[in-house]
Amino acid sequence: MRLGKLKKMTVALTSLKILWKFAKQFTPMNAVRWQVLAMSINILKSEILWKMDLAESEHALLELEVTKFQNVIPIPK
């Protein structure tokens, strides 16, 4: 997962939260619509967190592979 895509997803989540707070103040909506909107925000949030964890894990694995490679073939600094 690229960092740029994570940033875009985070911006989308923030936008949804702002829209939710604004709409909640001025727009009468029934409880079901609010629940659907809240669930959408929570799903997006959990997806972002999961992908960030995945990206960190991939980065850690890549660092481990580089370290193993450097131990086999010393790279001059």
Residue frames as qw, qx, qy, qz and C-alpha x, y, z in Angstrom:
[[0.000, 0.893, 0.451, 0.000, 0.00, 0.00, 0.00],
 [0.429, 0.391, -0.020, 0.814, 1.46, 3.33, -0.97],
 [0.222, -0.363, -0.459, 0.780, 1.59, 6.16, 1.50],
 [0.146, 0.022, -0.236, -0.960, -0.18, 8.52, -0.94],
 [0.468, -0.318, -0.690, -0.451, -3.21, 6.27, -1.11],
 [0.442, -0.427, -0.677, 0.404, -3.34, 6.06, 2.69],
 [0.097, -0.225, -0.170, 0.954, -3.24, 9.85, 2.88],
 [0.320, -0.133, -0.456, -0.820, -6.13, 10.11, 0.41],
 [0.519, -0.397, -0.747, -0.121, -8.16, 7.61, 2.43],
 [0.349, -0.372, -0.519, 0.686, -7.42, 9.53, 5.63],
 [0.087, 0.085, -0.088, -0.989, -8.56, 12.77, 3.97],
 [0.440, -0.265, -0.640, -0.571, -11.75, 11.01, 2.84],
 [0.487, -0.427, -0.721, 0.247, -12.40, 9.82, 6.39],
 [0.195, -0.295, -0.297, 0.887, -11.83, 13.31, 7.78],
 [0.225, -0.060, -0.348, -0.908, -14.16, 14.78, 5.16],
 [0.487, -0.374, -0.737, -0.282, -16.87, 12.27, 6.08],
 [0.405, -0.418, -0.611, 0.537, -16.53, 13.15, 9.75],
 [0.031, -0.191, -0.056, 0.979, -16.81, 16.88, 9.04],
 [0.359, -0.172, -0.551, -0.733, -19.81, 16.31, 6.78],
 [0.480, -0.397, -0.782, 0.037, -21.42, 14.15, 9.46],
 [0.263, -0.390, -0.465, 0.750, -21.00, 16.81, 12.17],
 [0.114, 0.115, -0.166, -0.973, -22.29, 19.55, 9.86],
 [0.423, -0.211, -0.666, -0.577, -25.25, 17.56, 8.55],
 [0.396, -0.371, -0.794, 0.273, -26.20, 16.38, 12.03],
 [0.094, -0.331, -0.341, 0.875, -26.69, 19.98, 13.15],
 [0.262, 0.316, -0.116, -0.905, -28.76, 21.23, 10.23],
 [0.496, 0.084, -0.651, -0.568, -30.43, 18.29, 8.49],
 [0.707, -0.163, 0.472, -0.500, -33.25, 16.26, 10.00],
 [0.503, 0.276, -0.781, -0.247, -32.54, 12.60, 9.25],
 [0.882, -0.329, -0.084, -0.326, -34.05, 9.45, 10.60],
 [0.600, -0.611, 0.515, -0.032, -32.07, 7.17, 12.90],
 [0.909, 0.163, 0.349, 0.163, -31.47, 4.52, 10.22],
 [0.546, 0.781, -0.058, 0.297, -29.67, 6.98, 7.93],
 [0.206, -0.853, 0.426, -0.221, -27.48, 8.14, 10.82],
 [0.812, -0.323, 0.486, 0.008, -26.60, 4.54, 11.65],
 [0.841, 0.440, 0.208, 0.238, -25.69, 3.80, 8.03],
 [0.288, 0.880, -0.210, 0.314, -23.50, 6.92, 7.85],
 [0.463, -0.723, 0.482, -0.176, -21.82, 6.10, 11.17],
 [0.905, -0.059, 0.411, 0.091, -21.20, 2.51, 10.05],
 [0.697, 0.664, 0.031, 0.269, -19.67, 3.76, 6.78],
 [0.001, -0.884, 0.373, -0.282, -17.30, 6.01, 8.71],
 [0.677, -0.512, 0.517, -0.111, -16.30, 3.18, 11.06],
 [0.918, 0.232, 0.285, 0.147, -15.72, 0.76, 8.17],
 [0.506, 0.791, -0.133, 0.316, -13.54, 3.29, 6.35],
 [0.277, -0.816, 0.441, -0.251, -11.63, 4.00, 9.56],
 [0.824, -0.296, 0.483, -0.008, -10.96, 0.31, 10.24],
 [0.840, 0.472, 0.154, 0.218, -9.89, -0.22, 6.61],
 [0.241, 0.878, -0.285, 0.301, -7.41, 2.66, 6.86],
 [0.495, -0.669, 0.521, -0.187, -5.98, 1.32, 10.12],
 [0.922, 0.007, 0.384, 0.053, -5.73, -2.21, 8.68],
 [0.717, 0.638, 0.018, 0.280, -3.94, -0.98, 5.56],
 [0.023, -0.876, 0.397, -0.272, -1.56, 1.14, 7.65],
 [0.721, -0.444, 0.525, -0.082, -0.71, -1.95, 9.73],
 [0.899, 0.307, 0.277, 0.145, -0.23, -3.93, 6.53],
 [0.453, 0.831, -0.165, 0.277, 2.05, -1.25, 5.07],
 [0.306, -0.780, 0.504, -0.211, 4.13, -1.17, 8.26],
 [0.861, -0.176, 0.477, -0.003, 4.41, -4.98, 8.21],
 [0.801, 0.546, 0.121, 0.216, 5.49, -4.96, 4.57],
 [0.166, 0.893, -0.319, 0.271, 8.05, -2.26, 5.34],
 [0.571, -0.604, 0.537, -0.141, 9.42, -4.29, 8.28],
 [0.914, 0.106, 0.380, 0.096, 9.68, -7.41, 6.10],
 [0.607, 0.751, -0.052, 0.254, 11.48, -5.44, 3.40],
 [0.127, -0.853, 0.450, -0.234, 13.96, -4.08, 5.96],
 [0.787, -0.339, 0.513, -0.051, 14.56, -7.62, 7.22],
 [0.869, 0.400, 0.226, 0.182, 15.26, -8.85, 3.68],
 [0.342, 0.867, -0.230, 0.278, 17.67, -5.96, 3.06],
 [0.433, -0.719, 0.512, -0.182, 19.46, -6.74, 6.33],
 [0.897, -0.058, 0.435, 0.056, 19.78, -10.41, 5.38],
 [0.723, 0.643, 0.063, 0.243, 21.14, -9.43, 1.96],
 [0.071, 0.893, -0.352, 0.271, 23.67, -7.05, 3.52],
 [0.665, -0.533, 0.515, -0.087, 24.85, -9.79, 5.87],
 [0.898, 0.192, 0.356, 0.174, 25.47, -12.15, 2.96],
 [0.587, 0.463, 0.157, 0.645, 27.06, -9.57, 0.67],
 [0.332, -0.623, -0.238, 0.667, 28.55, -6.66, 2.61],
 [0.334, 0.814, 0.299, 0.370, 27.66, -3.37, 0.97],
 [0.485, -0.045, -0.191, 0.852, 30.35, -0.70, 1.43],
 [0.077, -0.878, -0.432, 0.190, 29.17, 2.56, 2.93]]
